[in-house]
């Protein structure tokens, strides 16, 4: 008799536990649905995840998580488009990255990413062709920080831009030297040498550095 009682108590406890679990699951789903109806997707996602933790196989929780993630991803992509319209490329890529975390397999994420990339590249090339090398290279650096896989396709573009920039700096250095602005000329040729890696630029850098130091020593001698 005592064994039967113990078995009944155990069964009753299990039934009660299952009932409470089911109740908690349904309550979390109901809260998630309420937040979803109010388009408060962050809160909805929390509740659907809470329900999924209670019952990992519950279809309502799984579907709710997918629906909330898609809505949040769409919101992020809308933000990316607005940032792109404002030429805020960094902000656009940040929003794309946010969407990708939520819906990595959604083709629209890649479409928006490509739109941002295309617009940025067009502006970078316009800047480079207009001799605004610093600004153009900065945009390319920004692109590679978010899309490192673009390094190889852009290798020739970046190399040519660096050489063009170095040539401009080299000419500006010569002009500054002709005006007696040796310190300015040294800064410019140093930048050119860094970009080009050219032996002639390094030699000119050493020559100008020596002239600057000689000039400083001459002034010190006069003051003494």
C-alpha positions in Angstrom: 0.0 0.0 0.0 2.8 2.4 0.9 4.5 1.7 -2.4 1.3 2.5 -4.3 0.9 5.8 -2.4 4.5 6.8 -3.2 4.0 5.9 -6.8 0.8 8.0 -6.9 2.6 10.9 -5.3 5.4 10.7 -7.8 3.1 10.6 -10.7 1.0 13.4 -9.3 4.2 15.5 -8.9 5.2 14.8 -12.5 1.8 15.8 -13.8 1.8 18.9 -11.8 5.4 19.8 -13.0 4.4 19.3 -16.6 1.2 21.3 -16.2 3.2 24.2 -14.6 5.8 24.0 -17.4 3.1 24.1 -20.1 1.5 27.0 -18.3 4.8 28.9 -18.1 5.5 28.2 -21.8 2.1 29.4 -22.9 2.3 32.5 -20.8 5.7 33.4 -22.4 4.2 32.8 -25.8 1.3 35.1 -25.0 3.6 37.8 -23.8 5.7 37.4 -26.9 2.6 37.7 -29.1 1.5 40.8 -27.3 4.8 42.5 -27.8 4.9 41.4 -31.4 1.4 42.9 -32.0 2.7 46.1 -30.6 5.8 45.8 -32.9 8.1 45.8 -29.8 10.3 43.1 -31.4 13.1 43.3 -28.9 10.8 42.4 -26.1 8.9 39.9 -28.2 12.2 38.1 -28.9 13.0 37.9 -25.2 9.7 36.2 -24.4 9.9 33.8 -27.3 13.4 32.9 -26.2 12.2 32.4 -22.7 9.5 30.1 -24.0 12.0 28.2 -26.1 14.2 27.6 -23.1 11.2 26.1 -21.3 10.3 23.9 -24.3 13.0 23.8 -27.0 10.7 21.8 -29.3 7.8 24.2 -29.0 6.8 25.3 -32.5 5.2 28.6 -31.4 8.5 29.7 -29.7 10.6 28.7 -32.7 8.4 30.4 -35.2 8.1 33.5 -32.9 11.9 33.7 -32.6 12.2 33.6 -36.4 9.5 36.2 -36.9 11.0 38.6 -34.3 14.6 38.2 -35.8 13.3 38.9 -39.3 11.5 42.0 -38.1 14.5 43.3 -36.2 16.8 42.5 -39.2 14.4 44.5 -41.5 14.5 47.4 -39.1 18.3 47.3 -39.1 18.4 47.2 -42.9 16.1 50.2 -43.0 18.6 52.0 -40.8 21.4 51.0 -43.1 19.5 52.5 -46.1 19.0 55.7 -44.2 22.6 55.9 -43.3 23.6 55.2 -46.9 21.3 58.1 -48.1 23.2 60.3 -45.6 26.6 59.0 -46.9 27.3 57.6 -43.5 29.0 54.5 -44.7 30.2 53.4 -41.3 26.8 53.6 -39.9 25.4 51.7 -42.8 27.9 48.8 -42.4 27.2 48.7 -38.7 23.5 48.2 -39.4 24.2 45.6 -42.0 26.3 43.7 -39.5 23.5 43.9 -37.0 21.1 42.4 -39.5 23.5 39.7 -40.5 23.8 38.5 -36.8 20.0 38.2 -36.7 19.4 36.7 -40.1 22.7 35.4 -41.6 21.0 33.5 -44.5 18.6 36.3 -45.6 19.6 37.4 -49.2 18.4 40.9 -48.5 21.2 41.4 -46.0 23.8 40.8 -48.8 21.8 43.0 -51.2 22.0 46.0 -48.9 25.7 45.2 -48.1 26.5 45.3 -51.8 24.5 48.6 -52.2 26.6 50.2 -49.5 29.8 48.8 -51.0 29.0 50.0 -54.5 28.1 53.5 -53.4 31.2 53.8 -51.2 33.5 52.5 -54.0 32.1 55.0 -56.4 32.7 57.9 -54.1 36.2 56.7 -53.2 37.1 56.5 -56.9 35.7 59.9 -57.6 37.8 61.3 -54.7 40.9 59.6 -55.9 40.5 60.8 -59.5 40.0 64.3 -58.1 43.3 64.1 -56.3 41.6 63.9 -52.9 43.8 60.9 -52.0 43.6 61.1 -48.3 39.8 61.1 -48.3 39.5 58.4 -51.0 42.0 56.1 -49.2 40.2 56.6 -45.9 37.0 55.3 -47.5 38.8 52.3 -48.9 40.2 51.6 -45.5 36.7 51.8 -44.0 35.4 49.4 -46.6 38.2 46.9 -45.9 37.6 47.1 -42.1 34.0 45.8 -42.7 34.7 43.7 -45.8 38.2 42.3 -45.6 37.4 39.9 -48.4 37.5 42.9 -50.8 41.3 43.3 -50.2 42.3 41.2 -53.2 39.8 42.6 -55.7 40.9 46.2 -54.7 44.6 45.4 -54.5 45.5 47.1 -57.8 43.2 50.1 -57.1 44.8 50.7 -53.7 48.3 50.3 -55.0 47.8 52.7 -57.9 46.1 55.2 -55.5 49.1 55.0 -53.2 51.5 55.7 -56.1 49.4 58.6 -57.3 49.3 60.1 -53.8 53.0 59.7 -53.4 53.6 61.4 -56.7 51.5 64.4 -55.6 53.3 64.6 -52.2 56.7 64.3 -54.0 55.8 67.3 -56.2 54.5 69.3 -53.2 57.8 68.5 -51.3 59.9 69.8 -54.2 57.7 73.0 -54.3 58.1 73.5 -50.5 61.9 73.0 -50.7 62.2 75.5 -53.6 60.5 78.0 -51.2 62.9 77.3 -48.4 60.3 75.5 -46.4 62.5 72.6 -45.5 60.6 71.2 -42.6 57.4 71.1 -44.7 59.3 69.5 -47.5 60.6 66.8 -45.2 57.2 65.9 -43.9 55.8 65.6 -47.4 58.6 63.5 -48.7 58.4 61.3 -45.6 54.7 60.6 -46.4 55.6 59.9 -50.0 58.3 57.5 -49.1 55.9 55.6 -46.8 53.4 55.3 -49.6 55.7 54.4 -52.4 58.6 52.5 -50.7 60.7 54.1 -53.4 64.5 54.3 -52.9 64.6 57.8 -54.4 62.0 59.0 -52.0 64.0 57.6 -49.0 67.1 59.2 -50.3 65.4 62.6 -50.6 64.0 62.1 -47.1 67.5 61.5 -45.7 68.9 64.5 -47.7 66.1 66.9 -46.5 66.5 65.6 -42.9 70.2 66.4 -43.0 69.5 69.9 -44.4 66.9 70.5 -41.7 69.3 69.4 -39.0 72.1 71.5 -40.5 69.8 74.5 -40.5 68.9 74.0 -36.8 72.6 73.6 -35.9 73.4 76.8 -37.8 70.7 78.7 -35.8 72.0 77.4 -32.5 75.5 78.4 -33.5 74.3 82.0 -34.2 72.5 82.2 -30.9 75.6 81.1 -29.1 
